[in-house]
Amino acid sequence: MRYVVILGDGMADLPIPALNNKTPLQAAHKPYMDKFARMGIMGRVKTVYDGLSPGSDVANLCVMGFDTGKNYTGRSPLEAASIGVTLSDTDITYRANLVTLSNEVLYEDKTMVDYSAGEISSEEAKALINAVQEALGNELYSFYAGVSYRHLLLRKDMKKAGKLTPPHDISGKKIMEYLPRDKTIYDFMVKSYEILKNHPVNQKRISEGKNPANSIWIWGEGTKPQLENYREKFGVTGSVISAVDLIKGIAILSGLKSIDVEGATGTVHTNFDGKTKAAIEALEKGDEFIYLHLEAADESGHQGSIEDKIKSIELIDEKVVKPVYEYLKKSGEEFRILVLPDHPTPIELKTHTREPVPFVLIKDSDTEEKNNLTYCEEDSDKSGIFIEKGHTLMYNIINNEI
């Protein structure tokens, strides 16, 4: 048996007036997802439990089958595993984003211009994070470079910083009311602006008309996680394919392989073909479980780009869902393919929300179309299937109970 999860991060949305009150899923041309809706099982699943913020960390853990009420200790520790940072039981970690802030004199008067600093390259970002580490790092605090704008701060004094706001939640907003109360964390952010604003990397980016990565933004506090081994939990071996450290970290901590794909960026310009090729090659080598994570629709939602979000969905359908399905049909293997988002990222809000997401499941035994539904938020409600405990969905699929 082969199990493939195709996770379109942030695909779900709200009706958009510019699309005649359709969602991007309704507006997109996605014949294979729609085919699955007519042949397979469609419904809604709750991936963000009450009391938890609707982050990709919580939601992806839930989709993968982990009870986030028990297993979740924060976002940044998952990313630390991917970066290669080993945590002790007393360490605290944070996400340290490179962002673009406006140029007011006082730090607190600035605006969050771009939470991803123009999707800065990992090479450029590494030079900037190294500069921050050289100036601010010490025996208690260390900065580590990750991928693109996503980086890590390790804190060894075990003092929690309290409420911290994700930068993608405040795009276009004044940062004053979202600044951390922890003095050390706040001082790091202020000092980073002075370190980075005139850095050669940023001067070059400005000359090229790109957004400078002129500050770090610290959030996503967490402690060392304890995830169950995937093979012991579900009885399957497998791989995770993603461009982001968060998802790679979940793979590493749960005993799954993390496959890197050249040109995988986490945006609409990611290497869709390469990710699909990697997934099929892993299946050919004997992997029973593949978790194929695609970030593009989420990034488009954060940026408020209707066009890119629709394009992302269409590319996932054409370049991922179609070839994976056709490969498995030809293989003669029994299979299950699950397609879903982890959470909504509405264009209007430019941030994550906690509403249950539409899922569609197709099996090798599904050969006939049974209805005229399409894969979208509205039609997913028509089946009457609602899974309250989202972490049970993966278990039920593997055990053929859905």
Secondary structure by P-SEA (a helix, b strand, c coil): cbbbbbccccccccccccccccccccccccaaaaaaaacbbbbbbbcccccccccaaaaaaaaacccccccccccaaaaaaaacccccccbbbbbbcbbbbccccccccccccccccccccaaaaaaaaaaaaaccccccbbbbbccccccbbbbcccccccccccccccccccccccccccaaaaaaaaaaaaaccccaaaaaaaaaccccccbbbbcccccbbbbcccccccccccccccccaaaaaaaaaacbbbbbbcccccccccaaaaaaaaaaaaaaacccccbbbbaaaaaaaaaccaaaaaaaaaaaaaccaaaaaaaaaaacccbbbbbbbccccccccccccccbbbbbbbcccccccccccccccccccccccccccccaaaaaaaaccc
